[in-house]
């Protein structure tokens, strides 16, 4: 849960609780498998994992809420706004310009909510 707390800015339990009334199993899978087994592996630091997650969610193109959450998570893990944007821009080559444009829009939303500049 400590890793999920960093990503969510300290709201891990609240994020999982939002699933309790409709899909409690999903919250357990997220906590136990995604964060307990995979994200906690030692070979990559959290910054690297969050940048990889931002890249993957940008490439998917259909996970805007999760992309915004992980853009925030990348920032919480110590990534700069410029690093986050560079990963999103890189996806234009591999996932297409629409996916990258959607990623930039998600980053703009997160940056604005935090009052930060991409520079």
N, C-alpha and C positions, 0 to 999 in steps of 0.2 A: 504493500500500500504506500510505502514511502516514495517510490518512484512515481506512482500515479498522483500522489500529493504534489510533487514537483511539477508535473505536467499540467495539472489542473489548478495550480496556484494555491494548493491547500484545501481544495474542495472535493477530494476523491470520494469520500463517503457520500456527500451530497449528490455527486454525479451518479454513483451507483444506486442510491436511494430513489432516484427518479425512475428507475426501472422496476422497482420492487412491486408496485401495484399491478403491472401488466406483464412483465417478463423477468421475474427474479432470477431465473436460471441464467439468463443472458448476463446479468450483472455479475453473477458468480463466475461465469466463464471468463469474462473480461478480467476480473480481479485475479482469478486463479491461474488461468492459462496464459492470456495475453501478457499480463504484467507479472504474474508470479513465476511463470516458466520461461517465456520468451524474452521479454524486455529486460529482465533481470540478469540475463547471461552476461558474463564478464568481458567478452572480446571487444565490444564496442562501448564507448561512453554514451551517456544519455544525449548529449548534443548530436552526436553522429546518428544515433537511432532516430531522434526527432527529425533531423534533416532527411533521412531516408523515408520516414513516414510521410513527411510533407510531400516529397517527390512522388511516392506511391499514390497518395490520395489525390494529388494534382492529376496524375496520369489517369486515374480511374474516372475522373470527371463527373462523378455523380454522388459525391460524398461531402458536400459543402459544409454541413455542420461539423463533421469530424475533421475536415481540413482546417477550418477556423480554430477548432480546439487544439489541434496539433501545431498550428502556427503559433498560437499562444504558448503551447508547451515547449516549442523550440526556443522561443524568447525566454521563457522561464528557466530553461536549461542552459542559458548563456549564449545562444546564437544571436548574432546581430540581425537587425532588419534586412541589411544588405545581403547577408548570407542566405536568409530565408528567400528573398526575392531571386537570388541567383539560381537556387535550386528550382524554383518555379519556372524561371525563364528557360532553364536547361530542358525542361519537359516539353517545350515547344518543338524541339527536334525529335523527341522520341514518342510523344503522345499527341502531338498536333497543336496548332495555334489555338483552337478553341479551348482545349484543356488548360493551356498556359494562361490564356486570357481570363478564364474562370478562376484560376489560382491567384492571379494578380488582384482580381476583384475581392477575393476572400482575404488576401493580405491587407488590402486597403481598409477593409472593414475592421480587421483586428488592430491594425496600426492606429486607425482613427479612434477606436474605443479606448486605446491606451494612451492616446495623445502623443504618439511618437512619429518620427519621420523615417522614411526608408533610407535615408543617407547616413 
